[in-house]
Amino acid sequence: MNINRLTLGMVSTNCYIISNPNTKEAIVFDPADNASDIIQFIKKEELTLVGILLTHGHFDHILAVRELANECKVSIYAGEHEKDLLEDPYMNCSLTMGGKSFTVQADTWLMDKEIINLAGFDIEVIHTPGHTGGGVCYLFSKEGVLVSGDTLFEESIGRADLPTGNQQVLLDTIKNKLFVLDDHIMVLPGHSDTTTIGHEKQNNPYIG
């Protein structure tokens, strides 16, 4: 597994490109903005994009989705409970915070605990409400990697004051769905630096 991070857009969102060195197939997580930068990286590394996975629908995680999907002719995946937010420019904050109306329609809606195979990886979908009602994390169990979106950050957590967010639900989600994972799991958050489940269990001040 190769993991590359591009930090993009007006609020420095982490877009991850995870690829299989054996097949040169790749998955993009949360193409935040600047589709040309993502496409340039994919071409430079001679990768074949096989899917776009969204952790949630906020504008700062989706602005490059349509251009990237059209250019690379791949499907867009998102949590099944995030449909309303993705398709509403007020709920996804593109109008209120991003300065322009932007919506996304996923091709495939993913269920909690569903396992999908892309680029030769088995990826478990974990419904992680709190930051948004339909947000998900993606777990690569075999490789020990979690793409956490804006649910869990390095020694912090996502905000819960935007549409469909709920602070108590977010705290419960982290405790009951993420902190039950193995300590060695590497966490790739939507903002800030990489961390691990074990580090957050010991050091995250928001989780008692």
C-alpha positions in Angstrom: 0.0 0.0 0.0 1.2 3.5 -0.9 -0.4 6.4 0.8 0.0 10.0 -0.5 -1.6 13.1 0.9 -2.4 16.3 -1.0 -3.6 19.2 1.2 -6.0 21.2 -0.8 -8.5 24.0 -0.8 -9.4 27.0 1.4 -9.3 25.1 4.7 -6.4 22.8 4.0 -8.3 19.6 3.6 -6.4 16.3 3.3 -7.1 14.4 0.1 -5.6 10.9 0.2 -4.5 8.8 -2.8 -4.1 5.2 -1.7 -2.6 2.9 -4.3 -1.6 -0.7 -4.8 2.0 -0.9 -6.0 1.4 -4.3 -7.6 -1.5 -3.2 -9.8 -0.9 0.6 -9.9 -4.6 1.0 -9.2 -5.6 3.9 -6.9 -8.5 5.2 -4.8 -9.0 8.9 -4.0 -10.5 9.8 -0.7 -12.2 13.3 -0.3 -11.0 15.2 -3.4 -11.3 18.5 -1.7 -10.4 21.0 -4.5 -8.0 21.6 -7.3 -8.9 18.5 -9.4 -6.0 19.4 -11.7 -3.5 18.7 -8.9 -5.0 15.3 -8.2 -5.1 14.4 -11.9 -1.5 15.5 -12.4 -0.4 13.3 -9.5 -2.2 10.3 -10.8 -0.7 10.7 -14.2 2.8 11.4 -12.9 2.7 8.2 -10.9 1.1 6.3 -13.8 -1.8 5.2 -11.6 -5.3 4.0 -12.7 -8.0 5.5 -10.6 -10.7 3.0 -9.7 -12.9 4.9 -7.3 -13.6 8.1 -5.3 -14.6 7.5 -1.7 -16.2 10.3 0.4 -16.1 10.4 4.2 -18.8 13.0 4.3 -20.4 15.7 2.3 -19.1 19.1 3.5 -18.0 21.4 0.7 -14.3 21.3 1.6 -14.1 17.6 0.9 -16.0 17.4 -2.4 -15.2 20.4 -4.6 -13.1 18.3 -7.0 -15.3 15.3 -7.1 -17.3 15.9 -10.3 -14.3 17.0 -12.4 -12.2 14.1 -11.2 -14.9 11.5 -11.7 -15.6 12.8 -15.2 -12.0 12.9 -16.2 -11.1 9.5 -14.9 -14.5 7.9 -15.6 -14.9 6.3 -12.1 -17.7 5.9 -9.6 -18.3 8.1 -6.5 -19.0 6.3 -3.2 -20.5 7.7 -0.1 -22.4 6.7 3.1 -26.1 6.0 2.5 -27.2 8.4 5.2 -25.3 11.3 3.6 -27.4 11.7 0.5 -29.4 14.7 1.6 -26.4 16.6 2.8 -24.4 15.9 -0.4 -27.2 17.1 -2.6 -28.1 20.3 -0.7 -25.8 23.3 -1.0 -27.0 24.8 2.3 -26.5 21.6 4.3 -23.1 20.9 2.8 -22.1 24.5 3.5 -21.0 25.2 0.0 -23.3 28.3 -0.2 -22.8 29.5 3.3 -19.1 28.9 3.7 -17.7 27.9 0.3 -19.0 30.9 -1.6 -20.7 28.9 -4.4 -23.4 26.3 -4.7 -22.0 22.8 -5.2 -23.6 19.4 -4.9 -22.6 15.8 -5.6 -24.6 12.7 -6.4 -22.9 9.5 -5.5 -23.1 6.5 -7.8 -23.0 4.0 -4.9 -24.4 4.4 -1.5 -22.6 2.4 1.2 -24.0 0.7 4.2 -22.5 0.4 7.7 -20.2 -2.6 8.0 -20.3 -3.2 4.3 -17.0 -4.4 2.8 -16.0 -3.3 -0.6 -13.0 -4.3 -2.7 -11.2 -1.6 -4.7 -7.6 -1.6 -6.0 -7.2 -5.0 -4.4 -8.0 -3.8 -0.9 -10.8 -4.9 1.3 -12.3 -1.8 2.8 -14.8 -1.8 5.7 -17.4 1.0 5.8 -18.0 2.3 9.4 -20.9 4.7 9.8 -19.6 7.4 12.1 -22.3 10.0 12.8 -21.6 13.1 14.8 -19.7 15.5 12.6 -22.5 14.9 10.1 -25.3 12.5 10.3 -24.2 10.2 7.5 -20.4 10.4 7.7 -18.3 7.3 7.4 -14.8 6.1 8.0 -13.0 3.6 5.9 -11.0 0.8 7.5 -8.3 -1.2 5.8 -8.1 -4.0 8.4 -5.3 -6.0 6.8 -3.1 -2.9 6.2 -4.0 -1.3 9.6 -5.2 2.0 8.2 -8.3 4.1 8.9 -9.4 7.1 6.8 -11.3 9.1 9.4 -12.5 12.2 7.6 -13.5 14.9 10.1 -14.6 12.4 12.8 -11.2 12.1 14.5 -8.1 14.3 14.3 -4.7 14.2 15.9 -5.6 15.1 19.5 -8.8 16.7 18.4 -12.2 15.9 17.0 -14.5 17.3 14.3 -16.9 20.1 14.9 -20.5 19.3 15.5 -22.3 22.6 15.0 -23.1 22.3 11.3 -26.2 20.8 9.7 -26.9 17.2 10.9 -24.0 17.4 13.5 -24.4 16.3 17.1 -21.6 16.6 19.7 -22.8 13.8 22.0 -23.3 11.4 19.0 -19.8 12.3 17.8 -18.2 11.4 21.2 -20.2 8.2 21.4 -19.2 7.3 17.9 -15.5 7.7 18.6 -15.6 5.8 21.9 -17.8 2.9 20.6 -16.8 2.6 17.0 -13.2 3.9 16.7 -11.6 3.4 20.0 -12.5 -0.3 19.9 -10.1 -0.7 17.0 -6.5 -1.9 17.5 -4.1 0.6 19.0 -1.7 0.3 16.1 -4.2 1.4 13.5 -2.9 4.5 11.6 -5.5 7.3 11.4 -5.6 9.5 8.3 -7.7 12.5 9.2 -9.4 15.1 7.1 -7.3 17.8 8.5 -4.0 17.9 10.5 -1.4 15.2 10.8 -1.5 11.4 10.8 -2.0 9.7 14.2 -2.9 6.3 15.6 -5.9 4.9 17.6 -3.6 4.2 20.5 -2.2 7.7 20.6 -5.7 9.2 20.6 -7.0 6.9 23.3 -4.2 8.2 25.5 -3.9 11.8 24.5 -7.1 13.1 22.9 -8.5 15.7 25.4 -12.0 15.5 24.1 -12.6 11.9 24.9 -12.9 11.0 28.5 
